[in-house]
Amino acid sequence: MKQALNLICRLQLWKDTKGQDLIEYALMAGFVAVAAGAIMPGVSDSISTIFSKVGSVMTASAAS
Protein backbone atom coordinates (compact mmCIF):
# COMPACT_ATOMS: atom_id res chain seq x y z
CA MET A 1 0.00 0.00 0.00
CA LYS A 2 2.85 2.35 0.84
CA GLN A 3 4.44 1.73 -2.57
CA ALA A 4 1.16 2.57 -4.31
CA LEU A 5 0.88 5.87 -2.44
CA ASN A 6 4.50 6.67 -3.27
CA LEU A 7 3.84 6.00 -6.95
CA ILE A 8 0.74 8.21 -6.91
CA CYS A 9 2.71 11.06 -5.33
CA ARG A 10 5.42 10.75 -7.99
CA LEU A 11 2.88 10.86 -10.78
CA GLN A 12 1.25 13.96 -9.32
CA LEU A 13 4.62 15.73 -9.12
CA TRP A 14 5.35 14.77 -12.73
CA LYS A 15 2.11 16.43 -13.90
CA ASP A 16 2.60 19.56 -11.75
CA THR A 17 3.06 22.59 -14.04
CA LYS A 18 2.84 25.44 -11.52
CA GLY A 19 6.41 26.65 -12.14
CA GLN A 20 6.24 26.35 -15.91
CA ASP A 21 5.18 29.96 -16.52
CA LEU A 22 8.02 31.32 -14.41
CA ILE A 23 10.58 29.31 -16.36
CA GLU A 24 9.13 30.48 -19.67
CA TYR A 25 9.29 34.14 -18.59
CA ALA A 26 12.87 33.70 -17.38
CA LEU A 27 13.90 32.18 -20.71
CA MET A 28 12.20 35.00 -22.60
CA ALA A 29 13.93 37.63 -20.42
CA GLY A 30 17.26 35.95 -21.09
CA PHE A 31 16.61 35.94 -24.82
CA VAL A 32 15.68 39.63 -24.79
CA ALA A 33 18.83 40.44 -22.78
CA VAL A 34 21.06 38.58 -25.23
CA ALA A 35 19.38 40.30 -28.18
CA ALA A 36 19.75 43.71 -26.52
CA GLY A 37 23.43 43.01 -25.88
CA ALA A 38 23.94 42.05 -29.51
CA ILE A 39 22.16 45.15 -30.81
CA MET A 40 23.54 47.66 -28.29
CA PRO A 41 27.12 46.77 -27.32
CA GLY A 42 27.20 49.47 -24.61
CA VAL A 43 24.49 47.65 -22.68
CA SER A 44 26.27 44.29 -22.71
CA ASP A 45 28.45 45.16 -19.69
CA SER A 46 25.38 46.00 -17.62
CA ILE A 47 23.64 42.80 -18.69
CA SER A 48 26.71 40.75 -17.82
CA THR A 49 26.84 42.34 -14.36
CA ILE A 50 23.17 41.61 -13.72
CA PHE A 51 23.48 37.95 -14.79
CA SER A 52 26.58 37.57 -12.60
CA LYS A 53 24.71 38.92 -9.57
CA VAL A 54 21.72 36.66 -10.23
CA GLY A 55 24.02 33.67 -10.61
CA SER A 56 25.83 34.37 -7.35
CA VAL A 57 22.54 34.81 -5.46
CA MET A 58 21.23 31.52 -6.86
CA THR A 59 24.45 29.73 -5.94
CA ALA A 60 24.32 31.12 -2.40
CA SER A 61 20.69 30.11 -1.97
CA ALA A 62 21.35 26.59 -3.28
CA ALA A 63 24.21 26.16 -0.82
CA SER A 64 22.07 27.04 2.20
N, C-alpha and C positions, 0 to 999 in steps of 0.2 A: 504494500500500500504506500509506503514511504517513497519507493522508487517511482510510482505512478505520479504522486504529487510533485516530486522533483522534476519529472519529465514535463508535466503541465506548466510548471513555473518557467522552465527553460523555453518552452514554446511561446509563452506569453511575452517573455523578454525579447524573443526573436521578432515578434510582430509589432513591438512597441516602436512607434515612429514619432514620439514627442520631440526629440532633439533634431529631427531631420531638417526642419525649417531653419534652425540656427546654423547648422552646418552649411546649408545652401547659401544663406546670407553671408557667412564668413568667406566662402569660396568666391562669391561674387565681389565682395569688397576687396579681396586679394587680387582678383583679375583687374578690377578698376584701378587699383594702386599700381600694378605692373604696367598697365596701359598708360597711365598718367606719367609714370617715370620714363617710359619710352618716348612719349610725345614731348614732355617738358623736362629736359635733363636737370634743370635747376632744382626741381622738386624731388629728384631721386635720393638726395642725401637725407632729406626729411623723412621720406618713406622708409628708408633703410633704418633710421634711428627709431622710428615708431615700431617697426617689426622686431628690432632687436630688444626693445623694452618689453613688448608683448611676449616674446620668446623667453626672456629671463623671468618674467612674472609667472608664466606657465610652468617653467622648470622648477621654480621655487615652490609653487603650490603642489606640484606632483611629488616633491621630495618630502613634504610635511604630511 
